[in-house]
Amino acid sequence: MLAACLAAAGCGQHRDYTEYALDENTFDSEAMAKIEQETGFVLPDGAKGLAFYHIPPVDPVVFAIVQIPGNAEESVTDQIRALQETEFPGDFAYDRCDRWPPAPEHILLTKRAFSNGYHIELHLVKEGEQLLLYIQYFTM
C-alpha cells in the first residue's frame, strides 16, 4: 500500500541518497542551488557548473568546480575573504575526487571556513583564461 502511495505521488528516491557525478553537460540548476543553500555561498549570475561529485549518505561530502564569469571575480573574492578562516583536516576525502585539489600554481585565493553547518574549502583558480571556483564541503 505504501509503495503504491509513493509511486502515485511521485516520491522516488532523490539522487542525494546515492553517490553521483555531474559534468558540464549534466551539472544542473538543482546542483547549483544545492551548493548555495548548503554552504550559504552565493554563486554569481552566469556561473557555469563544470564538475560535481556527491558522496553520501549520513555526512555527505560534495566537490564542485564552477566557472566564474570574469566580471564577477571581485564579488567572489570579497565573499571568500569575508568568511572566517577555520581549521579542519586539509586533505579530508581528497582521495575520493580525482580533480581535487587544484594545482597549487593556479590558485589565487584559498579559504577553509565553517558556514551554514558545513566545513567549506574554497579555491579561486585561474586556469588559462578561465576563472574557476573549486568547492568542497562536508559535515562531521
C-alpha positions, 0 to 999 in steps of 0.5 A: 500500500505504501509503495503504491502511495509513493509511486502515485505521488511521485516520491522516488528516491532523490539522487542525494541518497546515492553517490553521483557525478555531474559534468558540464553537460549534466551539472544542473540548476538543482546542483547549483542551488544545492551548493548555495543553500548548503554552504550559504555561498552565493554563486554569481549570475552566469556561473557555469557548473563544470564538475560535481561529485556527491558522496553520501549518505549520513555526512555527505561530502560534495566537490564542485568546480564552477566557472566564474564569469570574469566580471564577477571575480571581485564579488567572489573574492570579497565573499571568500575573504569575508568568511572566517578562516577555520581549521579542519583536516586539509586533505579530508576525502581528497582521495575520493575526487580525482580533480581535487585539489587544484594545482597549487600554481593556479590558485589565487585565493584559498579559504577553509571556513565553517558556514551554514553547518558545513566545513567549506574549502574554497579555491579561486583558480585561474586556469588559462583564461578561465576563472574557476571556483573549486568547492568542497564541503562536508559535515562531521 
